[in-house]
């Protein structure tokens, strides 16, 4: 299929103002969403080992678990560290290490949980209810990581949702000019490849913690490739026309 010589070029620098505005709005929102997802990862998975920043241990604790400790003890040393005083956290951790004895629940532990934890864990839908001994002790057992049901739920949400977002980012980027065809095709494929690697690594890390590095590589590379497409697209839609640079390349038509 060839383009008639008289047909206008269709690429990012040649788009109308309305299309550039539409594409820019979408890319700006997606870019902000990527920044927020990075912040969310730092504040959740990035605190799994009690220290700020995403590390191998954070990934292992999140998916494989910490077979030497409990989920509640990890939270008290990590993301929930600021929700209770040092003394209260020490008492809870000591109770957990003692095997969570029931006879100490009412006199020693329940008052601490009620004043520090149950304000959210017991009133906010979606959070575990910490108002009973049975509910709390479900989290004082050995932490074996993400459950299969949780992995299945999060995986299908990410596969559908992120693929949908990546598709439209890639469609916009496919209108870019001045890049070798092989490079453009490779960059377009990368977000889908790294998304697959990222999600596959969750399941593999659940089985063997050594695969945690795959999660870091997959997640970082997905964001890097997406950021490259977003920044390139914005540059070609606004900076190139502003500098008077145009292109007669037909981005969506295969020319001989």
Secondary structure, 3 states (H helix, E strand, C coil): CCCCCCCCCCCHHHCCHHHHHHHHHHHHHHHHHHHHHHHHHHHCHHHCCCCCCCCHHHHHHHHHCEEEEEHHHHHHHCCCHHHCCHHHHHHHHHHHHCCCCHHHHHHHHHHHHHHHCCCCCCCCCCCCCCCCHHHHHCCCCEECCCCHHHHHHHHHHHHHHHHHHHHHHHHHHCCCCCCCHHHHHHHHHHHHHHHHHHHHHHHHHHHCHHHHHHHHHHHHHHHHHHHHHHHHHHHHHHHHHHCCCCCCCCCCCCCC
